[in-house]
């Protein structure tokens, strides 16, 4: 028997130990990957038993040389061998490389801890007898166990591994094998494959154990290699013509039509990162993938605006529900724009279209006999003359031992327990503080029990296409018989009920919100039934994205409504729900303001693509996951910068420098087609996971392609080949050309995840987006860049995020939003800022006092106001002691900023009310600020010209930067010129003054 091997290959050590233990003689033959000894994949070592029997897998060779005698252990052995080959060996190889990333070290440490655990209480990994698993794992760990520095670094706390390693290493047959091998534990180590080092398990898919169900991937088969060759030569010509993008997207006959919705975000706060990845970002990634595949795609979403929470928020802020909805619609819209969420249409539910479609569906549901009426007891405020929803009632918590006086009608915030509103002690109306009375109210109900058989039949047909969390929630709801559920409630803000006797009521938000998908489609296309009641000749599929708390409304309530209406409306086939995203050690919470919110992400200065990539990589697809600032930095620095960014920049830079940007004519060899075949596996897995809504797993396969490219670059070393013979130069040109094609492929596959980055990369590739498409029916590497194509200028795609920056951000976003605000207010503020803070706090106190007489509610806010006034008095005293010149220098810029902000506040107040008593005090503050500015400017004129210019230039430059940012935000949020033109005028005036100063200087 012969072992063909390169130098210092630890796989060869496995074979030698197995042969010595089994007393079998082998001959060692030095080989390189270019030698003509490979009938299959070019992998070393290669065991040749005879001309007809060869093993290119070192673990398969070990099994042949040292077979399992006890077949009961065969399954365990195979699992361990698979794990060693796919997890342990790749992570060790990567960790021993130059400057390994922290995530790679973490994967290795996790694997070592697993081995240490297997050895607990046993002499060997499978018990008290040595097995082939021991041989493979021991040989792979040889560089760690026999290198003092690495042994101290990785094995200091792992006593079981050290004991086991020393015991096996002491055997004479093993010592003889090490002598025959002749390798060094310090490296460099021989490559296992012609493609370079094996890929390391990615943190996106946590390092697993031998119990994982992962299938072992051997080298490419002859069929895969031939398919790769065919795709390379002819695949591009088989792409169907690109779909023409229409302004109004309607279903197209003969095409796959995809309707995508994300759960409608509620307008009571700024969305946090958990909301974003659970709904809109996931749906956006999928929609961009669908367009990449040339599916006819419509992606719609909008704000959910009706219900109690909106009325409550409006009450807190002293405005109407419509004003609250307008405010938060713009906030949501701005956040999603910054995240590059590419809606075809982002609408809202407070529209005439919503009311019309909701009422029509209800009337049909009622006509079909699925609506009934019931009388329920509710709290009624005689002073306000209205029934009170749970959140409009406050009182003393009824739970023993609590007694909190500010408990709500649905929950007590002190003890955390649920509350039934009529059980509150000393209840009071949140609007007027008057005690309510219990009064019967007649409501309409949907008879879910009558619809349950149809619902169960529908669910059993399609649930196999749903994500695991969606299936679990749906099945849980159907474990018990469904009961009638209230359709109506006594509120004023909502879709009115179009039925005599109930016209003073509105629909529950759970009923009308999902109908918002239809009404928003109507606003977008004016033909919503083309999508929601499609002709049989059109292939239309509905895909819905949400977090698991929204699943019941999408798999029980809304489908039951559609089935009850029975007019052929579209029902969801593919429902992709996620688990929850936690924040560091706790949970995200919109109500409590815990976590990183959409506007926070924007304020960090970290590009939106980095946030998109990181959130996709930790998307909670099968279990809860956690946001971590440290991991955000690791993902950026390791995956984006060192893996993707490094490969793309190196490949294009080689092409630019060696060939003046001209894509060279390739001459692929067998090893190149083997690489293409492995890449095609990853593309196929990417498509398969994308189609099933597994966006995180799909991303893992994109990163694997980048790793294969990096390994190929390192293996081929084109920078060396281009200096060699003509044959070497051809190989070098082929390597660079193939790597550039992989960059184009990565640009296509990454487009759903990082749209800004891929836009830049397309510019560097000098290729249009429509050229970088994917054939989902036959996914494979195509020659996107023809020979002779000229690329653009290569530039780095990502920048490093320093650990210090991450620690700063972690500290900034600790606690709740209110705590952060308090912390911010605790810093030293100048006079103008303190006056603004006092005005805002005073307004907040007045609104609170107008909504409740409960002193415990508003007294803390009064104390904050008093503290601010105290600090203002101190600041004013300090200001009087400053030199006049310094005072003027600081106050001019501060006052100009304060005047701009106060002017904005006045305009907004005037637009919301005609009551002069409301906005006149704010106008007077504005006039006072302008008066002080005039005085400050006069003082500034008395300073020496040089000092005045030096001080004012810096102040004006800062003011211009801030004002410019403000103008951009306003323009992004509204097209109403009347809103932002005054701010533009302020900006132009600042620039004019700066120019005048610079001319004088």
N, C-alpha and C positions, 0 to 999 in steps of 0.2 A: 504493500500500500504506500502511496505517495501523498505527502502534504505539500501542495504548492502555496507558498506564502511570501509576503514581503517582510521587511525587517520590523521587529518590535511590535508585532501584531498580537494583542492579548487573546484574540480568537484562536490563534495557533497554540497558545499555552493550554487552552481548554482541551484541544485534540491530543496534545502530547501527554497530559495528565491522564486523560481517559484511556489512551493506548497503554501507558505504563501500568495503570491499575488493573487493566484487563490482560496484561502480559502479551500485547500484540505489537509486532514490530512495524515501524513506519519509517519511510525515507523522507527527509526534508529537501525540497527543491525550491530554490529562490525563483520568484516570478514577479512580473510587473503586469499591470492591467493591459498593456499593449501586446502582451505575448499571446500566441495562438493556442491557448489551452482551455478556452472557455466555450462550452457548448450552450450554456445558459447565461444568466446574469453575470456580469464581471464583478465578482465578489471574492475576496480572499479572507481566510485561507480556503482552499479547495481540496477536499479529500477525494483522491482517486483510488477506489478499491480495485478496479480493473477497467479496461477501456470502455466497458458498457455501463459501469456504475460509478457515478460521481455525486458528491454532496457539496453544494455551494453554500449551504447554511451550516455554520459551525455548530449550532445546537443540534441539528439533525445528525451531523457527523458524530457528535458526542453520544447521542442516543444509540447510534449504530455500534460504536466502539465499546460503550459501557451500558448495555441494555438493562432495563428494569426487570428484576427477577420477580418481585411481588407486584402483580398486575393491579392489585387494589390501589397502589400508589400512583398508577400511571396518569390519572387525571390531574392529581396534584402536581406531579412533576411537569406535565405539559403546561399547566397554568404558570408555574414558576419560570419555565423556560421562555414562554411568551413574554412574561413581564420583564425578565432580564433583558431580552432583546429589544423590546419596544419602549421600555421606561428607564431601567437602570443604566444600561450601557450608553444610550444617547445622552442622558443627563450627565453622566460621569465624563464622557468625552468633551461635552461643551464646557463643563466646569473646569477641566484641565486646560482649556484653551486660553488664549491671551485675553486678559481683562474680562472675565466672565461677568455677565449681568447678575444682579442680586436675585432676580426671579429664577435664574438657572440654578444658582446655589441652593435656593429654597426647595426646588424640585428634587435635587440630589439629597439634601438633608432629610426630606420626607421619605425618600426611598430607603435610605440607610436606617432610619428609625423603624421602618417596616421589617427589614431584615433582622434588626436587633430584637424586635418583638417575636419573630418566628423562632429565634434561637433561645428564647426564654424557657428554661426547664428542659431543653433538649440539647443533645450533643451536636446534632446536625439539623439542617432546616426542615427535614421531614421526619425527624424522630432520632433514633439511636443508630441508624445505619447511614453511611455515606451514600449519596445518590448523584446522578448526573446533574441535578440542580445545584448541589454543593460545588461541583467542579466548575460549572459555568459561572456561578456568582463569585466564587473565590478568585477565578482567573480575571474576571472583569474588575474586581476590587483590588487586584494586585498593586496597581499604581498608588492606591491609598494606603494599603496595609504595610507596604514596604518602603514608604517614603516618610521619614520621621516628621517632617514639617506638616505634610498633609494628614498623617495619622493623628498628630496633635490637634490639627484644625478641625477635622471632621469626626474623629472616633474617640475623642477624649472621654466623652460621657457614655459611649456605647460599649460597655464591657463585654457583652455577649459576643459581639463581632470580633473583638480583639482575641478573646479566648478561643473562639472557633477558628479564626485565621491562623493563630499560632499552632493549634493542634494539627490542622491539615498541612501546614507548611513544614511541620516536623517529620512528616512521613518520607521515607527514603525514595519511594517512587515519585513523589511530588518534587522532591529536591532534584532528582535526576531529570525530570521533565523541565524544570526551570533552567538547569544547566544546558540541556539540549536546545532550549528556546534561545538562550543567549541574549535576551533582551534586558532593557534597563527600566527600572520603575520611575525614572525621571523623564523618560521620553527622549526625543519625539516618537510618537506611536504611529505605526503603519495604518493607512486607511483601510477600511473594511470594503468599501465600494469604489468603483471608478467614478461615482458621482460625488465622492468626498465623504465627509463625516455624516453620520446619520442625524436626523433632525431630533432636537430635544423636545420632550413633551412640553406643551405650552401651558402657561398658567390659566389661560382661558378655559382649558379643560384640565382641572387639577390633577396632579400626579396620582395615578391610581395604584391599585394593588393587584396581585394575581387573581383576585376575585372578580375583577372587571370583566365585562363581556366583550371587550375589544377584540376584534378579529385580527389575527396576525397577517400583516401584509408582506408577502415575499416580493422578490424582484418581478419586473414586468414579464408577462408571457409573450411568446412570439406573436400571438394574435393582437395583443395590446400594442406591441411595437409596430406591427404592420398598419394598424388603425392610426397610430400617431403619424406614420409616414404619409398615409393617405390624406389625413387632415392637414398636414403641413403643406402638401403639394396642391390639394384641390379644395380644401374646406371653405376658403373664403368665397369661392364662386357659388357655393351652395346655400349661402345666406339668402333669405327672401328679401325682396326690395323693402327699404325702410318705410314705415308707416308715416303717412303725411300727418303732421301735427295740425289739428284744427283748433280754432279759437274756442268753439263750443264742442265739447267732447260728447259724442253720442255713440251708441253701439254700432259696430261695423260688421256687416255680414261676411262670413268666411274667415273672421279673425277671432282670436281669444279675447273676449271683453271682460275686463276685471274692474269691479266696483269695490273700492276700498274705503272703509270708515274707521276712524279712531273714536273711542268713547268721548262724548262731548264734555269738555272740562267745565266745571261749575264756576260761576263768576263771583266768588266770595274772597279770593285771595290771589296772590301771585303763584303760578305753578312751581312746585319744587322738582328736583331732579327725578324723584320717584314717579311723579305724575308724567314727566316728559318721556322717560324711557318706557313706561308702562303703556302709553297710548300713542301720542303723536309722533315721537321719533321712531318707534318700531314700525308704525304704519308708513312713515316717510321712507325708511330704508327699503321696505318691501315694495312700495310704489316705484321707487327709482330702479329697483331690480326688474320689475315688470316692464318698465320702459326700455331697459337695457336689452330685454328679450323681445322687444317689439310687440308686446301685448298692448291692446287698446285699453288704456288705463284712465280711470277717473278716481281721484282721491279727494274726498270731501270731509270736512269737519266744521265745527263751530262751537260757540259758547252756549251752555245750558243756562237759561236766564230766569226761568220761573221758579216759584217755590218759596217756602218759609225762610230759607237762609238768605235769600235776596232781600226780602222785606226786613229781616232782622238787621242785616248789614246797613241797609238804607236808614233804618231808625238810629243805629249807632252813629252814623256819619251826618245825620240831619239833612238828608236829601231824599229824593224820590227813588223808588226802585228802578225806574228807567234811567235816571242819572247814574245810579250805581252800576247798572249794566253797561252803559256807555263807557264809563271810566274803566271798568275791568276788561271789557272787550278790547279796548286799545292796549291795555297792559299785556293781555294774553297775546294779542296780535304782534306786538313788538317783540316779546320774548321769542315767539316761534319764528319770526323773521330772522332774528339774530342767530338762532339755531339752524337756519337754512331749511326749515320745514317747508317742503314744496307742495303745499295744497294746490289742487286745481281751483278750489274755492273754499274760503273760510268764512262761514256765515254765522247766524245766531238764531235762537228759537223764538225771540219776541217779534215775529213778523206776521204779516197778514197771511202769507202762504202757510205758515205753521198752524194758525188758527183754522184756516179753511180745510186743510187736509185732516187735521186732528178731529174736527167736528164731523166731517164726512165719514171717517172710519168709525167713529163712535156710533153715529146714527145707524150705520149698516150693522154694527155689532149688536145694537139694541134691537134692530129689526129682525135679526136672526135668532133672537131669544136668549142671548148670553149675558144680559144685564138685568139685575134685580135691585130692589131698594131695601134698606134696613135702617132702623132707628138706633142711634148711638148717643150716649150721654157725653157732652163736652162742656168745658168751662166757657162761660159767656160773660163778657164785660158789659154791664148795663150802661156804664158811662160812655164807653166808646161805641156801644150798640153793635157789637160784633162777637162772633165765636173766636176763641183764642187758640191758635195752633200751639203746640207744646213749647216752642221757643219764645212765645209771647207771654209765658207765665213764669213767674219766679216766686219763691217761697222758702220755707224752712224744710230741710231734708228730712223725710220721714223715717230714715233708717236709724235704728237704735245706736247710740254712741256717736252720732255725727252732729246733727243739729245745725248744720251750716245754713245761714239765713239767705244766701244767694244762690241756692240750688235752682236749676232750670226745670222746665216741665218734662224734659226727656232724660236728664242726667244731672248728677251732683258732681261738680268739678272738684270738691274737696275729698270725698270718699271714693269717687270714681264709679259708683254704682248707678244702674239705670233707675229711672224714676217714672212712675205713672202720674201724669199731671194732676188728676183729681185727688191723688193721695198726698200732695204737698200740704204741709201745715202752714197756716196763715198765708194762703196764696194771694198774689197781687198781679194785676195787669202790668206788663212791662212798659206799656205806653203811658198810662195815667196813674199807676200805682193804686187803683181802686180794686177792692177785693171782688173777684168774679163769683158767679153762682153756677151750679151745675144745671144744665138744661138739655133736653133731648134735641137731636138734630137728625133729619132724614138725609141719608147719603145713598149714592148709587154704587153698586158692586159689580165686578165681573165674575161670572161663575166659572172659575178655573176648573172646578171638578167636572163640569160637563165637557170641557175641552181637553181634559187629561188624556183620554185614549188617543186622540189625534196627535197630541203633543208627544206622547211616548213613542208612537210609531215614527214620527218625524225624527226624533232624537236618536232612536236606535239605527236609523238609516244613515245618519251623517256624523255621529259623534266620533267615529274613527278618524275623521279628518281634523278634529279639534286638538288643541294642546292638552297635555295631561292635567294642568290645573283646571281648565274649562270642563273637561270630562268629569273630574272629581266633584266639582261644585254642582254640575247638572245632575249627576246621579244622586248626590246627597239630598237635593231638593225633591227628588221623586221617590225617596225611601218611604215617605208618608203620603197619604192622599192629599191632593191639593184642595185648599179651601177658598171660598169667595174672598176677594180682596177689594178694598175700597177704591173706587175710581175718582171720587169727588171729595172736596173739602171746602171749608168755609174760609176762603181767603179772597183777597181782592186782586192780587197780582198773579195772573195765569190765563190760560185759555178758557173763556166762558163756556159753560155747559149749554148746548143748544136744545134744551128740553124744558117745556113748561113746568113750573114748580121748582126748577133747579137753576134758573138763569142767573141767580145771584151767587152761584157757586162757580168754582173753577175745577179743572181736572188736576188730579195728583200729578206731580212732576214725573213720577216713575212711568206714568202712562203716556204723557205727551213728549217727553224728552227723546225716546228712541224714534218717534215719528219725525223728529227733527232731521234725521238722515234724509227722509223723503223731501221735506220742505226745503232743506238746504240744496238738495239736488235740483229741485224746481227753480230755486233762485239762480243756480249756476247754469242750467240748461234750458229752462222754460218748457222742458218736456220730460218731467221726472218719470213718467210712466214708461218711457222708452227704456229706462234702466230698471225700474222697480216692477213693471208688468211687461217684460219683454216678449216680443213675438217668438214663437217656437223656432223660427229659422235663425235666431241669434243665440250664440253661445255666450251667456252672461253668468259670471260667478261672483258671489258676494264674499268678501274677506273682511273680518272685523277684528280690531285690536283693542285690548283693554287690560286693566289689572283685574285680579280675580274677584274683587269686591263688586265689580260691575256685571259679573257673569249672570247672576240670577235674572236680571232684567233683559238679557239678550238670549237666554236659552229657555226661559219659562214665560215671563210676562209678555214681552214683545211678540215672540212666535205665537203664543196663545191668542193674542189680539189678531194677528194676521190670519191665523187659521180660522178664527171665529168670523172674521169679515168674509173670508172665502171668495176672494175675487182674483186669485192667481198672482198675488204679490210675491216678490222674491223673498226667499228665506235664506239665512246664512248657511253656507256649506263649510267654510273654513273659519273657525273661530280660534284666535290665538291669544290666550290670556296668560299673563305672567303672575308669578308670586310677588312678594313685596321686596322693595329695595330699602335696606336699613341705612342709617347714617352713623358711621363710626361704631360706637358701642350702643347706640340707641335707635330710635325710629324717626323717620321723617314725619312731620305733622304740619299740615297747613293751618289747622285751628290754633295750635300752640306756637307756630312759627319756628319749628325746630328743623334744622338742616340747611342745605344750600338751595336757594331758590333761583329761578331763571335769571332774574336781574343780577343776583349775586355772581353767577357764572360769568356774566358779561363784564362785571366790574373787576374780575380777577386779572384781566388782561391776557388770559390763556385763550388761544383761538377756539372758535366754536367746533372746528373739526376735531380737536383733541378731546373736547367734551363728548362729542358724538361717538368717537372711536372708543373712548373709555367706557361710556355707558353701555354701548353695544357689547363690549367685551365682558361686562359683568351683568348683562341682562339676566334677571332671575327667571329663567325659562322653566326649570323643574323644581327649584327650591329657592327660599329667600337668599338674597345676596346682600353684601354690604359695600357702601361707598367708603373709600379710604383715601385720604390725601396722599399718604405714602405710596399707595398702589397707583394712584393717578400719575404720580411722577415716574414710577417704575415703568408703567405702560408706555408713557411718552418717550422716556429715555431709552428703553430697551427695544420695544416693538416698533415704534414709529421712527425714532431717530437711528438706532443702531441696526435694525433689521431692514425695514422697508426703505427708509430714507437713504441709508448707506448703500443698499444694493442699487436703487434707482440712480443715485447720483454717480456712483462709480461706473456703472454700465454706460450711461450717456456721456460721461466725461471721457472714458476711453475712446468711445466712438468719435467724440468731438476732437480730441487731441491727436489720435492716431490716424483718423480717416477724414478729418476736417468736416465732421458732421454727416458724412455720407454713409448710409447703411451698407456694409460690405456684402458681396455675394457669398452666401454660405455654401459649404460643402459638407453636410452633416455625415458623421460616421455612425456606426451602430450605437456607441455610447451616447451620442447626442439624441438618437431616437429613443433610447432607453430613458433618458431624462424627460423627453417629451411625453412618453407613456406614463411616467410617474406624475408629471404635471397634469396630464389628462385625468388621472384618478382624482386628483385634488379638485379639478374643475367640476367633474361629475358629482363629487361629494358636496361641493359648494351649491350646485344647482339643486340637488336632492334636498339639502337642508333648507335652502331658501324657500322652495316650494312648500315645505312643511312648516314654515314659520320659525325655524330654528336659526335665528339670525346670529346668535353668538357662535354656534357651531360652524356656521358657514364662514364666519370671519376667521375662525381657526384654520380653515383650509386655505384661505387666501395667504395667511402668514406662512403656512407650510410651503407654498409656491415660492415665496420670497426667500425662505431658507434654502430650498433646493437651488434657487438661482445663486445665492451666496456660496453654497457648497461647490457648485459647478465652477464659479469664478475662481475659488481658491484651488480647486483641483486642476483646472486647465492652466492657470497662471498666464493669461495672454500677454502680460507685460514682459514675460520671459520669452514666450514663443515668437513674438513679433521681432525679436532680435536674432532669431535663429535662421535655419534653412528655409528654402521656399515652402517645403511641406509644413514646417513649423509655423511659418507666417500664415499659411492657409488655415491651419488649425486655430491660430490665434484670432484671425478674422472671423472664422465661424463661431468661435466662443463669444466674441463681442457681439456679433450679429444676433446670435440666439439669445443672449442676455438682454439685448435691446427689445427683442420680441416679447420676452417675459415682462419687461417693464411696461410695454403696451398692454399686455394681458392684465397685469396688476392694475393699471390705470382703469381698465374696464371694470374689473371685479370690485375694486375699491370705491367706484363712483357712488354706489348707494350709501356708503358709510361716511366718506370724507369728500363731499362735493367741491369745496373750495380747493382742496389740495389737488384733486384730480383735474380740476380746471387748469391749475398752474402746470401740472404735469403734461396735460395735452398740449399746452403751449410749448413746453420744452421738447415734446415729441414732434411738434408741428403737424398735428393731426386733428381732424374734426371729431366731435363726439359721435356722430352717426356712423363713423368708420369703425368705432370700437364697440361692436355689438356682440351678442352672444346667441348661439343657437341652443336653446334648452333641450331640444329633441336629440341633439348629438353634440354635447359640449366637449370641446377640445381646443387645443392651442392652434391658432390660425396665424398666417403670415400677415399681420396687420400692417407691417411696414415693408413695402416692396424694395428689392435691391435698387440702390440709387436714390432712395428717399433721403432728403436732407432734414436732419433734426434741428431744433432751435438751440438756444443757449442753456446748458445744464446749470441748475442752481439748487442749493440745499432746500429741502421741503419742510424740515422741522428744526426746532431749536431745543436745546436742553432746558429743563426746568430744574433749578437748583433746589437742594433740600431746604436751605434757609427760607426760600420763597414759600415752600409748602408749609413749613412750620408757622410762618407768618399768617398764611391763609387759614390754617387750622385754628389759630388763636382768634383771628378776626371773626370767624363764623361759628365760634363756640356759643353754647347757650341758645336762647330763643331770640326772635327778632326784637322783642321789646327790651330784653336785656342788652342786646347789642346797641340799641338806640340809647338806653340809659348810659351805657359805657361811653358812647360817642359824646353824649351830652356832658359827661363828667370831665371831658377835656377842656382846656382853656379856650374860650371863644372870645372873639373881639366884640366890641359894643354892638355893631350892626347885626352880627349873627345872634347875639343874645336877645336883642330886641325882636328879631324875627321868631326865635324860639318861644319867647314869651307870648307873642301874638298868637302863634299856633296852639300853644298850650292853653291859653285863655279861651280860645275858640272851642277846644276839646272839652274844657270844664263846663262852658255854657251849654253845649249840646248834651252832655251827660246829665246836668241838672234839669234840663228840660224833659228828659225821658224818664227820670225816676226821682223819688223823694228819699230813697235809701241812701243815707249819708255814707254808709260803708262802701258804696260803689264809687262815689265821686271824690271822697275825702283824700285818698292817695294822690289823685290827679291835682287836687288843690295844693297839696303839700309840694308837689313837683313845681307848680307855678310859683309858689312863694320862694322856693329855693333858687329858681331862675332869677327872680326879681332881686334877691339878695346878692347874687353873683353879679348882676348888672350894676348894682350900686357900687360894689367893690371895683368893678372894671372901670366905671366912670371916674372914681377917685384916682385910680392908677393913671388914667389918661390925662388927668389934670396935672400930674407931676411930670409927665414926659416933656421933653423939649418940643416946642411947637413944630419945628421942621419934621421931626420923626413922626409926630402925631399926624401931620398933614399927609406925609408920604404914605403911611399905612392906611389912613382913612379914605383917601380918594378912591383907590381901587376897591376897598371893602364897601364903601357907600354906593359906588356905581353898580356893583354886583347886587347889593341889597335892593336898590331901586328897581333893577330889572326884574328881580324875583317878586317884589311887592307889586309891581305893575302887572305881572302875570296873574298874581292872586286876585287883584282887583278886577281884571278882565273876566276871569272865570266866575267870580261872584256875580258880576253884573249879567253874565250870560245865563245864570241859573235862577235869578229872581229880580223882580222889579221893586222889591221892598227896600227903599233907600236906607232904612234903619239898619239893615243887615250889612250893606257894603260901605256906608258913609264913614264908619270908624277906620276902615282899611284905607279909604281915600285920604283921610287926614294923616295917617301914618306915612303914606306915600309923599304927601306934600311936605311933611316934616323932614323926611329923608332928603328930598331935593333941596330944601333950605340948608340943611347941614352940609350937603355936597358943595353948594355955592360957597359957603364959608371956608370949607376945607381947601377948595381950589384957590381962594384968595390967599390963604396962608401959604400954600405951595408956591405962589408967585413971588413971595418975599424971600424964598430961599435963593442961594447962589445958583446961577443958571446951570453950571456943570452938575451940581448935586441934584438939582431938580430933574434935569434930563436923565441922569443915571438912574434915579429912583423910579421916575415915571415910565421909562422904557420897559424896565423889567415888570412893573405892575401892569402896564397896558398889554404887554405880550401875554402875561398870564390871564388877564381878563379876556383877551381875544380868543385864547385857546378854549376857555370855559364857555364863552358865549357861542363859539363855533360849534362846540359839542352839543350845546343846548338846541341850536338851530337845526342841526342834523337830526336829533331825536324828534323834534317837533315835526319836521318834514316827513320823517319815516312813519309817524303815527297818524297824520291826517293830510289830506289834500286841500283843506280849507285854508286859502291864502290869508284870510283875515286873522287866523290864529297865529301863524308864524311870521307874517310880514313885519309886525312891530319889532320882533326880536332880530330880524334881518337888518332893520334900520339901525338898531343899537349896535350890531356888529360892524356895519359899514362906518358908523360914526367913530367907533373905537379904532378901526384901521386908519381912518383919516387922521385922527389925532396922533397915532403912533408915527405915521409917515411925516407929519409936520415936525414932531420932535426930533426924528432922525435926521431931517434936513438941517435943522438948527445945529444939531450936534456935529 
